[in-house]
Each structure stands twice: as structure tokens, then as C-alpha cells.
């Protein structure tokens, strides 16, 4: 493998993870929670970034040294656990993908004035086209990088035009005046839970980057993905904070669009369309690709026809959206469910990291183990509180 191809693959995996994390649900959640919590939402973002680091580095490294996908690793830890994990990941990915299709359709409606069904069909068609070409993996890498850079550039620009109170944001990030458990679990579940945790790691494995010798590259790719996703989170938060801190009211039916319009006028509204489309279509691709990667080692027909399975996943998500629309409550529940699944995933990989039969002579860094155990306990407690106290009210 040439250096150029290796670098492209590393960046592709990083951007696949990052853009999978920054989908329509993330844009909406960040805007709504910033409106509710103000500058204190910075603390939630800080917590989510720290959790992101602990989870992604552990999962990507163990996948690389084990030279197996997550479901196969889980089955080695406890027989049948990989099948359970695969089912949960695929169901959560399908739920999110319905929202991703809706987000892409909304973006095209803003940009081109297209009806939502037409926009959904066009976005799905674009995603499907990528998996129809012979070099689908390389094309997916390049597309994720292009859309990720577009997304990042626009959000940074809008954040500067909104003139956020940076001092207040920094103070409340370190010393919040308001804490909200639902926002923490939902943001973590929506940005590092479910299929997103494995998107980049599985992409590197499929590209042949595996084994202890590949760990420096794998770690560098994971760090790059975390950095991109974190920068997008921070600047979207600042853009929203700049708008709400001036007392401006966001539209209840589309809060993210209001942020862009209020910060940068009609041009900002069009930029929102571009951001929503870029975020959504890359999330469609990431969700479908990663969900299929969880099934293919458990099903020989899927392994033989992986691209067809990915295309079928995209088509099914689009048809469900066209039939029932965008299920907002389902998206929130899916994010919280992913936050609840994450402790199970992390516990599985921490056990696997110390099984020589799985990882050979690999020695997992002690600080990642300590961080992983802490994150596992914290998310179990937070998710339990959310499900007992707050999730039922979403569907009351």
C-alpha cells in the first residue's frame, strides 16, 4: 500500500467517524440544548469529548490488534454477545438513518426548493451511487473528507458572525450553573454511541490497516476524527450561543435553521441547507456502511453481497421516511439508547483488551483502562436516571 493511499484511508476513516457523528440529530440536539442550557451546555460538550476520546481510542485499537470486527470480538468475549450487539447496532442505525434521510431532504429543500420526498430520493440516490462503483471504499473516503471540510468551514464562519460571548462560554464550560442528564446521555449517544463508535475502526480494518504495527496510524486516525467532530461541536455551540445570548428567538419547527439565518441573514439560511445536506448524506453513508459491516461476518450472503446490503439499508431507510416522516421522538430515544448501549460495548472491549487469545501480546495502556471503567460506570448511572425519570415524558 502506498503512502498516498494510506494517508487517504486514514483521513477517510477519521472523517467517516466524524461526519457520522455530526448528523441532523446532532445539529438539532446541539441547538435545542444550547437554547435550554445556555453557556452551561459547554460543560456537556466537554464531557462528551472526553468520553469520545476514551471510547474511540479503546475500540479502534482493540479492533486493529485483534484484526476482527466488533461483533466477532464480542462473540469471543461471551458467545452470542456479538449477535446481540449487531442487532442493537443495526436497529439503532436504521432509526438514525430515517432522520438522516429527512435531514438531507430538508437541506435540499432549503438550497433548491425541492419537495421533501424529491429531496429524500435524490439524497438516497447519491448515497447509493457511491456503492455502485467498483472502488466504493476509496470514493467513500474522498466524499467523507469533502463533505466534512465543507461542514466544518461553514459552521466556523457562522460561529464568527454570531459573535458569541467567549468568556462566558469558557467559564460555564468549566463551572456550569445548570446540569441536565438527558442532554449528556443524548449527546454522547448521538456522537459516539451505536454504529458511530465503530465506523472508522471497521473502515481501517476493511482497508487492511491492522495489527500492532498499525497502531500508530490507527491512533492518529482516531485522534483526527475526534478532533474534527469536537471542533464542529464547539463551533456549532458557539454559533447558537451567540444568537440566543442576544435574546433572539429560534423557530420551534427548525431551530438550527434559525441560528444560521439570525447569524448570517438569508445567506446563512442557504448555508444551513448546505450544512444539513452535507451532515445528513455523510451520515446516511456511514450508518449504512457500518451497519452492514456488523452483519457480514454473521451472514455469508451479506458478506458476498455487501454493497447490495448497504444499498438495501439506504433504500429501506428512505422508504420508511417517505411513509411516516421524520420521527423526532424516535431519534431522541435512539440517541439515549445508544448512550445506554455504550457501557456494554466499552465493557466488552476492555475485557477483550486483556484476553491474549483475542489481542495476542498487545498491552492496553493503563490510562485508557482507568478512563474506560470510569466512563462505563458514569454512563450506566446517567442512562439509568434518564430512562427512569425523563424518557417516558418524551412520549407522554
N, C-alpha and C positions, 0 to 999 in steps of 0.2 A: 504494500500500500504506500503510495507516495505521500510526501509531507503535505502537499496541497490538499489531497483527498482527506487525509487525516484531520487537518485543520477544519475543513469544511464540515466533516462529520461531527467533530466536537462542537463546533458552533451550532450546527443544525440540531443536535441533541439538546444543547443548552436553550436555544430559542424555542424548541418544541415544548420543553417543560415550561418555560416562562410564558409563552403565549397560550398554552393550555390553561395555565393558572389565571391569566387575565382574560376572562371571557365576559359575556354580557352580565352574568350573575355577579361577577366581581365588580364591574363598573357600577351596577345598581346598588349592591351592598355597601360599597365604599361611600357612595354619595349619600345614601339614606342614613347610614350610621354616623357620618360626619355631621349631617344636619341635626341628628339627635344628640350627639355627644360633644360636638364642637371640637376644640383643640385636644380634648382628652382622648379622642379616637386615635391620636398619635401613639398612645400607650398600647392600644390594641394592635396597631401595625407593628410596633417594636416587638411585642410578644410573638406575633405571627412570624416575623423574620427570624427570630432566634429559634423558634420551633422548626421553621423551614430548614435552617442550617443543620440542626441535629438530626432531623429525619432524612433529608435528601442525601447527606454525606454517608450515613449508615447504609441506607438502602442501595445507593449506587455502587458503593464499594463492595458490599456483600454479593450483589448480583454479578459484579465483574470477577471477583476471585472465585466464586462458586461456579461461574460460567453456566449458570442456569437462570431461567426466568423466575419471577417471584413465586408463581404458583407451584413450580417444581421444588423450589427451596422450602416452601411451606409444607408440602407433602412429605418432604424428608424430615421435617421437624416433628410433625404429627400427621400420620396418614389420614387423608381426607380433608385436611385443613386447606390445602391448595385449591381443592374443588369448591369449598365454601367461599374462600377468598375471591376466587374467579367469579362466582355467581354474584357476590356483593358488588364487585368492581364493575361488572358488565351492566347490572341493573342501575347502579348509580351513574355510570357513564351514559346510559340511554336517557335517564331523566335529565341530566345536564345537557345532553345533545339536543333535546327538544327545545330547550331555551336558547341554545347556541344557534339553531336554525332560525328561531324567531328574531334573535338579535341581528343576524346577518340580513334578514328581510327588512328589519327596521332601518338598518344602516343604508340599504339601497333605496328605501322609501325616502329618506331624508336627502340623499345625494341625487337621485334621479326621478323621484316622484312615482316610483313603481308601486303598485298594489302589493300588499304583504304576501299573498300567495305566489305572485310572479317573482318577487324578490327571493322568497324561500327556495323556489325551484331553481333560480339562477345560481344562488349560492351553493346549493347542493350539487348542481351540475358542475360547478368549478371544482369543488372538492373531489367529486367522482372522477373528473378528468385527470387529476394528478395520479390516481391509482390505476388508470388505464394505460399509462405509458410504461415502457419497458424498464426504465430507470426510475421507478416511483420513489425509492428511498432518497436518491440524490435530489430529485425535484422537490420532494417534501422538505428536505433540509434547506434548500435555497429559498423556497417560498416562505418558510417559517422565519428565516432571517430577514427577508424583505419586509414582511408584514410586521415583524417585531420592531424593526428600526422605524418604520412609518408610525406605528403606535407610540413608541417612545418619544419621537420628535414632536409629534402633535401635542401630547399631554404635557411635556415640558414647556412648550410655547404657551399653552393655555394657562398653566400654573403661574408663569411670569406675568401674564396680562391680568390675572385676577388680583395681584398684589396682596398675597396672604400675610397675616401677622406672624412673621417667622419667630420672633421672640416668644410670643405666647405659645406657639406650636411646640417649640423646644421645651419650654417649662412644663407644659401639660403632658408631654410625651414621657417625661421623667417623673412627674408628680401629678397624676390625673386627679381631677376633682370628682369624676364620675366613672364608675365601673359597670360594665354590662356583660354578663356571662354569655348571653346569646350572640352578641357581636363577636366575641373572641372565638367561640366554637364555630360559628358560621364562616367567619373569615378564614380561619385555619382549615376547616373542612373544604372550603371552596378554592383554596390556593395551594394546599399541599396534601389534601386528603384524596381518597379514592384513586382513580386512574392516574391523576396528575403526579403522584409520588413516583410512579414507575415509567412515565412516558420517556424521559431522557435515558434512563438506565437500560430499558429494553431496546431503545434505538441504537445505543452504542453496542449492545450485545449482538444485535442483528447485523451491525456493520463490521463485526469481527474484533472489536476492541474489548479484550477480556484478559483475565489472568493477573497475577500480582505485578507483572512487568508493566501493565497498562494503568496501574493505579494513579500515577501522577497525571496522566491525561484525563482519566475518568474524574478525578478530583477537580482538576482545572475546569472541566466542562460543567460539573455540578455547581462550582462556585460562580462561573459565568452566568449560568441560568438563574441562580438565586439572586445575583446582583441585578440582572435585568428586571426580573419580576419585582424586586424590592424597590428599585428606582421608580418603576411605573406606579407602584402602590403609594410611595411617598409623594410624588408629584401630583397624582390624582387627588390625594387627600388635601394637599396644599391648594390646589385649584378650587376645590369645593369649599375649603375653609375660607379662602379669600372672598368668595361670593357670599356665604352665609354670615360671615363676620360683619358685613356691611348692612345686614338686615334685609337682604333681598330674599324673596320667597321663591322656592323651587316649585315647579309644576309637579303635582302629585302623580300624574299619569306617566311622567318621564323625567325623573329628577336629573339623570346625567345630562340629558339634552339641555336642560335649563342652565346647568353650570356652564356649559360651553357657550350658550347663547348670551348669558348675562356677563360672562367674562370677556368675550370677543365679538359680540354682535352677531349679525347674520352669517358672517364668515365663520365664526365659531360654531354656529349651528351646523354648517356644512362640514366643518372639521369633525364634529361629533359623529356625523354619518360615516365619515371615513374611519374614525376610531372604532366605532361599533362594528362596522363590517370587517375590519382587519382583525379585531379581537375575536369576533364570532367565527369567522371562516377558519382561522387557525385552530380554534378550539374544537370545531367540528372535526378537523383532520386529526388532531391529537387524541381526541376521545375515541374516534373510530379505530385508529391505528392501535392504540394501547389496549382497547377492549378486545380486539381480535387477537392481539399477542397473548392475552390471558387464556384464550380458548384453544389456540392452535396446538399446544403441546398435550392437550387433553382430548383432542379430536383429530383424527387423521384426515378426514375430508376437509376440515378447516385448514389444516396445515398445507394440504395440496392446493387449496384454492383460497389462500389468504387474502389476496386483493379483492376477490369476489365477495368474501365475507365482510371486508371493510366497506365495500360499496353497498352491500345489503344493509349494513348497520346505518349508513348515512341515509339511504332511501327510506328505511323504516322510521328513523327519527323525523324526517321531513313529512312523511305521510301522517304521522301522529300529530305533528304541529298543525298541519293543514286541517285535520279533523277536529281537534279540540283546542287549538290556540296555544298560547304560552301559559303554562300552569305556574303562576308565581309562587303559590304555596308549596308546590312540589319542588321547585328549585331551592327554596329555603330549607325545606325538610331534607333534601338530598345533601345540601351543604352540611347541615347538622349531623346527618347520618354518617357522612364521611369523617367528620370530626370524631364520631363515636367509634368508627371502624379503625381509625388511625392508631389508637393504643394497641389493638390486637395485631395490626401489621408490624408496628415497631417492636413489640414483644417477640414476635416470631423471628424477626431479623436479628435481634440481639441474642437470642438463643442460638440461631444459626451461625452467628459470628464466632461462637466458641465451640462449634462442632467440627473437629478435624475431618470427619467423614464428608462434610459439606464444603468447607473452605480450605482444607489442607493445612499447610503450615502458616497460614495468614494469622497475624496478631492484630486484633482490633484495637485502635487507640483507646486508652483508658478514659480519656475525657469525653469521647463520644459515647462510651458505655454509661458513664455517670449522667451525662446530659440526656441520653435516651431514656434511662429509668425515670429521671425527674419528669421529662415530658410525658411519658406514659402515665405516670400517676396523676399529674396535673390534668391531662385531657380526660382521663377516666372520671375524675371528680367533677370537672366542669361540665362534661357531656351529661353525666348523671343528673346534675342540677337542672340543666336546660330541659331535658326530657321530662323530668318530674314537675317542673314549675312553669315552663314557658312555652314549649312546643304545642301543647294542647290548645293554647289561646290563639294560635295562628289559624286554626281551622274552626274556631267557635262560630 
